[in-house]
């Protein structure tokens, strides 16, 4: 910057010298009055005045270059101004200086000069109006900064892209498919833009009037419970937006970390929502001609035939026949558990298993309260306690309001006593679940070693199941085929 300001020294010195010379010119004129005529003295006076105005113009141009173009503009925008803009300003300063010299120094009329200059400037301005508009719009955009490099913006026509650069001529926007769109700054300044730091996506779905608001919220929010946590100000929510002809229109709103992840996370939300609806045995609102408003009766959820259908959709109970599912469901009920309730605690004894019909729960291990997993509709926990009587291996707490079904040893005892092959199949399933959990936290073997380890673990669990349910050894009773 100091080097730049040095450019101001020569015109300043020259202007100061001209000022001193101008101040002492009357005495010089009297001294040379005997040898110089009046016309020569007047010419010298006029020349000094014209030279002073030209020097002042040069000083102004250099001052604009140092203080404005290379100073303020570069500091605010980080971009050097285009040469065309600075040259146009320089020409304007020189033209103005020439008009002043012609009028005030030489006492000549400037009407024709001003008219001619105005026509020339208008002609040039009309020819370069788009370029000039883009340049000044670029200056406004870089000074006001309505968006920054890297921001995702949506233009009025629906185009969405990331701002890759802003020049004096155009703004470059890169679309998600990699295509770069160049939008002139003049056009960019006129557009209505939506600038996104965090992106919120929305999903509209119509659910039947037979579903109450708590159940709908549980199902919808469980579909977005696995999305990245963006903080307390960006929590997903579900709200009613309209009462339609066939059902209630719900809107599920959730936040995304950035626009590129929108497609993948939306597909994930659709997948999880469909799964949650399938597990809860609910569908979207059917098309109907008449609307029937009926208050939801919680006791309908507890009917054993509804629970039996739910049991048949759980992997652990797919081994049971239709009649066995009906028998097991006859003594089961669904319970609604408020959010934040500790369902089971690590180390406690237990002889039951819990099925998640609706809602989301979290698995907590250790006294520090470390959350290691999240359970969603269709999942179950406590299977080792149900089948072997083992203490609870972890604590489980409801993250949202949830609907759970508890299956006790007493309800399963008659069924497993009649079909002891169930014990072997259930032991195999438990062994596979335990090995899958182990592989997530540590490296394990492969091939024959893994198969042998699975068979050994399955045998250990089977022995504990037989002991817990009081079953005879495999050699003491004939086997009965397992049917689904």
GIRA-V139603 format. One record per run of one state. SS is the DSSP state (hx for helix, st for strand, lp for the rest). FROM is the first residue (numbers start at 1). LEN is the number of residues. If there is no record, write none. Layout:
SS:FROM:LEN  SS:FROM:LEN
//
This chain:
lp:1:1  hx:2:4  lp:6:1  hx:7:25  lp:32:6  hx:38:40  lp:78:5  hx:83:23  lp:106:5  hx:111:17  lp:128:1  hx:129:16  lp:145:7  st:152:3  lp:155:5  st:160:7  lp:167:3  st:170:6  lp:176:4  st:180:5  hx:185:6  lp:191:3  st:194:3  lp:197:2  st:199:9  lp:208:5  hx:213:10  lp:223:9  hx:232:3  lp:235:2  st:237:7  lp:244:4  st:248:9  lp:257:5  hx:262:18  lp:280:4  st:284:1  lp:285:13  hx:298:4  lp:302:2  hx:304:8  lp:312:3  hx:315:3  lp:318:4  hx:322:8  lp:330:4  st:334:4  lp:338:4  st:342:3  lp:345:7  st:352:7  lp:359:2  st:361:5  lp:366:4  st:370:6  lp:376:4  st:380:2  lp:382:1  hx:383:6  lp:389:6  st:395:4  lp:399:3  st:402:7  hx:409:10  lp:419:2  hx:421:21  lp:442:6  hx:448:22  lp:470:4  hx:474:3  lp:477:8
//
